[in-house]
């Protein structure tokens, strides 16, 4: 009698090397953290993993809302339709970039994806190419092996790479047919000819055959950019839809109640709850500080303003809260060591802060200690908060602004679009500057409504005693118009480019 073989299970048969990167088992959470660690240095908002139905299986930090879920659904549709695509990208209107990495089974069908949300300012051009490193590909392969049993399979693809054929028993005394499983060949199963029963040694899969089934290399296909656009000109694609306490509801909105334990979702939203403590004794010298000046468009006042942009290649700096803390420590130490450079003419320096920093009550306490130890006036340093965070993380932003007001540090609202939900925050005495959304100023010369909104912002903040700045000014005509309507400052490549903070040493001498 011929021998009937049982199909191999992908989880039990995969090589041990794919299970353990270090000593961790190959769980979705473990591979998710490995993927996050494999990414190049940049300001990350979050890394998340989804199955083929769009259910979130793991989230590194923060929370996700319906806008992000809509992008995931679109990416799943495009990557499933384009079987040779390994990734696609979408740039959101709130300054974030979403890169989707396809998780495909060895036969090519999509079993899920990983979404990387990063800040465009830190990602720059060629973000997708930078993400697709050898380490990233290795983790994606391991995810494919882990997730394959739960993935949606194509009707014409057998996930075991085996086909079922009917073979005549070699014994002349038997007229029965028996089912034997043989390695798949290119023709469909219905066209496979009947064959004589094989010996047991010929029928069993070798260890090499199992490896061939379970291992694969993703294709180096060109990046496919999503056509989806954000739904509102005022930045409706928000950075994070819910505070960590509301993650349970967010999971329901994503349709993942069956795939995600609500308790673990809350823990993932709060790294401290998972025991993933951040490094506390890192050297601020790991961070490099660049500056982007605010160029004055109106005469009057001696105060110089600089936006400080931190970068660094250390693995620990992939945590936005760690990067923010080390950046402000490095800045305060630099200001304390080069006091003559920025005190001849009064100057202020602002740093963009992440949602993780807004949630960390210790951050401003450490800032206060740094200001005191370096002998720096609090109004010298400020923090930029993106408008989407002001609406989606309202409680954290209000608490942060109140603490800044008590400390004496200034606050800048970035990407300001006159959102009615943000206007009450302008009552805070800490708010000294708003940076107008670049989409407004960029379209003001072509669109009457954009013109009206920009003029309204300029006039409104002037009444409140708050300055306003335009971003990404790239033409002389736009610069002249912004000056004419009363804008105070501007940034852009035609005015001043990003350069190392040490350039101030030469400017002050």
N, C-alpha and C positions, 0 to 999 in steps of 0.2 A: 504494500500500500504506500502511496506517496505521502509525504509529510506536509502537513498544513502549518504554515508559518504565521505567527502573530505579528501584526505591525508594531514597530518600535515606538515607544512614547518619547516625544521630543525632550521632555524634562528629565526623564530617567536616563536617557542615552547620551546626552550631550557631554562633551569632554569635561573632565574635572577642572582643566585650566580655565574654562569659560565661567566656572562657578565662582572661583575664588580669585579676586583681585585683592591680594592681601589675605585676610582671614575672614572676610565677610561672605555670607551666603549670597547667591544670585537672586535676590529679591528685587522687586521694582524700586523700593526705597534705596537699597544699597547701590543699584546701578544708576539711579537718579543722582545720588551724591557723587558717584564716580564720573558721570557725565558733566556735572557742574564743575568738578575739579579739573576736568580735561579741557575746559574752555579757556581761550586766551584771556589775558587781563582786560577787563572792561567794566563799566558800571552796569551791573546786571540788576534788573527788577525782579526777575524770577526765572526759574527753569521748571517746566512741568511736562508730565508724560500722560498720554491719552491712549485709549484703545481705539479700535476701528469704528466704534459707535460714537466717539466724541466724549466718552466718560473720562473724567480726570482720575488717574490712578495714583499720582504723586505730585506734590507741589513743594518747591524748595522753601518759599517764604511768601509773606503777604497773603493776598486773596485775589481771586479772579471774578470778573463779573460777566454779564451777558454780552458786552462788546467783544471781549477776548474770546468767549465761547463761539460767537459768530465767526470770528476769524479762523478758529480751529475747524469748524464745520466746513467752511469754504476750502481750507487747505486740504482736508480729507478728501473732498470731492475732486479737487484738481489732481492731487497726487495719486488717487485711485484710478482716475481716467488716463493719466500719463504714466504708464507702467515703468518707464525708464528714468523717471525723475527721482533724484535722491533728496531734493530739498526745494523749498520755495520761500519767498520773502514778501513781507508787506511792511511799509513804513507808515506809521500812524501819525495823525495830525498833531498829537500832543508831544512830539519829540521822541517817541520810542520807535524801535524797529523790532518786528516780530519775525523770527526765522524759524521755519518748520523743517525738521529733519525726519524724513520718511523712515519708518521701521517696517521693513519688508521681509517676508519669509523667503527661504531659499528659492521657492518657485516664482517669486516676484510679486505676489499679491500683498497688498497693504494690510498690516495687522495693527497699526497704530502710528503715532508720531510723537516727537518731542518738540515742545515750543520753547524758544529762548527769547525772552523779552529783555532788550538792552537799550541803553540810552544812546541815541544817535551821536551825541557830542563825544562820547568816549569810543563808540564803535567805528565811526568814520566810514569812508568808502571801502568797498570790497569786504563788507562784514561777513557775508555768507561764506566767501572763500576762506576767510580767516578761521571760521568756526569748523570747517570740514578738515580737521587735522587727523593724523593717524590715530591718535588716542580717542578722538570723538567717534571715528568709524568703528573702532574696536568695541566701544561701549554700545553703539547702535546695533552691532551684530549680536552682542550678548542679549540685548533687549529683544531682538527678533526671535531668538531661540526661546527665551522665557515667555514671550507673549503669544507665540504662534498658536497654541491650543485655543486661546480665547478670541483669535482674530477671525474676521469674516473671510471665508474662502471663496475663490472663484468657482463657478460651477464646473469649469473644464479643467480644474487643477486638483490633483490628488495630493494632499499635504504629506503623505508618506512616501511619495515618489514610487509607489508600487501600484500595479494594476491586477485586477482579479481575472483569471482566465480559467476555463474549464478544460481539464486534461483527462484523456482516456487512461484508465488503469492498465498497466502493462500486462497484468495477469489475464490470460485468455479465458479464465474461468469466471471473471467478473465482468458484468455488463454495466456496472454503475459508473457514473461520472463523479469526480471529486474536485473540490475547489482547491487550487494551489495558487499561492501568491508568488509572482515572479517579478524581477526588476522591470520597471516601466521602459517602454521604447517609444519612439516618436509617434507612431500611428495611434489613433484613439483606441480605447479598450475594446470597443465593439469590433474593430478590424484586426485584432490580434489573432493569428491562427492558433488552432489547437495544437498542443505539443505533448509529447510523451512525458510521463512522470519522470522527474529528475531524481537523482540520488540526494539524500539528505545533505551531503557535503556541498552539493551544487546549489541547493535551495537557500541555505542560510546566508544572511548578509554578513560580510566581513566587517571588522572594525573600521577599515578604510572606507567601506561603503557608507557606514553610519556617519563618519566624519564628513563625507561628501554631501550627505543629505542635510546635515545640521549647519555646516559652515558655508558662507558665501561672501562675496565682495560686492559692496554697492557700486553702482556705475558712477562714473564721473560725468554725469549729464549736466548740461548748462542749467543755470538757475532759472526757475520759472517764477516770475513776479505775479502776485495776486492782483486781480483787477478790482477787488473790493475797496471801496472808499469809506471813510468814516461818515457817519450819518448827519453830522451837524457842523457848520462852520465855526461854531464856538467851542469846539473841542469836546464832543460828546464821548469820544473814545477815551475813557478815563484810565489813569495809571493803575489804580487798584479800586475795585468796585466796593469792597466791604472791609471794615476793620476786622482784625482777627477774631473778635468775639462773635462776629456774624458769619463766620466761615461755614457753619452748618447750613444756613440758608443759601449761601453761595453754591454749596455742593448740590443742593436740590435744583437750583437754577440751571446747573450744568447737566442735570439729568444723570447724576452719578451716585445716587443714594445706594444703589446695590453694589457699587464698586469701591466706595470710599467710606471708611469708618469715620463718623463725625467727630469722635474724640480725637483720632489721630490727625484729622484735618485741623483742629484747633491747635494741636501741638506743633504741626508743621508751620502754621502761621506765626507761631511764636518760638523762634529758635531756642530761647532760654528754657522753654518747657520740655524740650526734647533732650536736654542735657548737652546740646551742642554749644558749649561755651566758646565765646570768641577769644582770640589771643589778647592778652592784656599787657604784655611787656614787649611789644614789637618796637623796633626803632623807627621813629618818624622819618629818618633819612631814606627809608625804602620808597618814600613818595617824592616824586618830582613835581614841582609847581610851575605852571605856566600862567601867564596873565593875558587878558584881553581888555584893553582900555575902553572906557566910555568917553567918546569924543564930544566935547561941548559944542552945541549948536547956537547957544545964546551967550552973550557976554554977561559978566557978573559972577562973583563968587570965585574963591580960590581952591575950593575942594576938588581934588582929583579922585576919580573913582576907577576901580579896577575889579574885574571879575577874575577870580583865581580858579584855574582848571587843573586839578590834580591827576597825575598818572603814575603808574607803577607796574612792574612786572611780577612782583612777588605773589605767590599763590594766595596768601592770606588777604591780599587786597581785593580779591574777588567778592568778599563780603562788603556790601556798600557801607554798612555801619562802621566797619574797621577802616575803610578808606576815608570816610568823612572825618573820623576821630584823628587818625594820623595826619591827615591833611591840615586840620586846624592846629594841631600841635606843631607841625612843621612850620606853618605860617607864623604862628605866634613867636616861635623861637627865632625865625628869620627876622621878623620885625624888631624883636628885642636886640638882636645882634647888629642890625643896620639902621639904627634909629635915625641917624642924620639923613638917610636917603629919603625918608617919607615924611619927616617932620618939618623940613624947610618949607615945603608946601603941604598943607593939610591933605591927607589922603584917607580913603576908606577902601577896604578889601572885602569882597563878598564871595562866599562859597555856596554852591548848590548842594542841598541836602536831600537825602533819600528818605523814603517812607520809614525805613528801619530806624533811621536817626530820629525822626519825629516821634517814634514810639518809645525811644530810649530816654527815660527820665534822667539818667546819669550824664548824658552828653553835655548839657549846658552847665552842670556842676563842674565838669572837667574843663570846660571853656573858661569858667570863672576862675578856677585855680590857675590856668595858664595865663590869663590876663594879669592876675595879681603877681605871679612869680616873674613875669617878664616886664612888669611895669607899663602896661599898655592900656590906654583908655578904652572902655568898652565900645564907644561909638566908632572906633576905628575898624571894627570887624562886624560883618553882617552875614546873613544867610538868605539864599534865594530859594523860594518854594514855588513849584510849578502850580498854575491855576487848577489843573485837574486834581491835584492832591488836596487843594483847598476845599473842593466840593466833595470828594470821595472820602477823605480822612479829616472831616471837619473838626471833630473833637480833639484829635491829636494836634492839628494845626493851631486851633485856638489856645490850647494849653501851651504849645511851644511859643506862640507869639506873646502870651502873657508873661512867660518866663523871660523872654528876650527883653520885653519892656521893663521888667523889674531889674534885669541885669544891666540894661543900657545899650544892648546890641541892637543894630538895625535889621530890618527885614525887607526883602525885595520880593514882590510877587511877579513871577516869570510867566511869559505867555499870556498876559492879561488880555481878555477879550470883552470886558464889560459884562461878564456873566452876573446876572442878578443875584445868584446865590453867594457870590464872592464879595459883592459890594459892602455888606456890613463889616467885613474884616478891615476895610479901610479906616474904620474908626480907631483902630489900634495906633497908639503913638509910636509903636516900633516900626510901622510901615513908612519908609522914607522914599521909596521908588517903586514904580511899576514898569515892567518891560512889556511893551505892547506886542501882542501876538504877531509874528512875522507875516502870517497870511493876510492880516488886515493891512499892514503898511505896504506889503508887496503888491496887493491888488488895488490900492487906493487910487492910483492913476488911471485905472481902467473901469472901476466899479464905483458908482455913486454911493451905494450903501456902505461899502468899506470906507470911503472918504468920510461919510457922516459919523461912523462909529469911531474912527480915529480922532476926529475933531471933538466928539463928545468926551472921549477919554481925556484928551489934553485939557479941555476946559474943566472937567469935573475934578480931576486930581489937583489942578491949580487952586481951585477953591479950598480944597482940603490941606493945602500946603505940602503936597507930595509931588516929587519930580516924576517925569516920565521919560522913557528911552525907547528908541526904535531899534530893532534887531535886523541883522542880515541886509543892511542897506547896500545895494549893488549898482546904483546908477546915480548920476549927477542930478537928473530930473527929480528922482525920489527924494534926494537929500535937500534940494531946494524947496520942494513942497513941504517937507516935514519942518524945515526951519521956518517957513512962512506961517504955518498953522500954530507954531509955538512949542514944538517938541524941544525938550531940554538937552537930551543926549542921543547919541546914535552909536551903533556898533556895526561893523561890516568890513569885508575885505578891501574895499576901496578907501577905507578910513584908517584902519590899523589892523594888523594881523596878530594872531596869537604868537607869543614869544616867551622865552624863559623869564621868570621873575627877576633873575639876576641882572637883566637888562636895565632895571631901575638904578643899579649901582652906577652905571655909566651916565645915565640921564641926570642923576643928582650931583655928579661931580663937576 
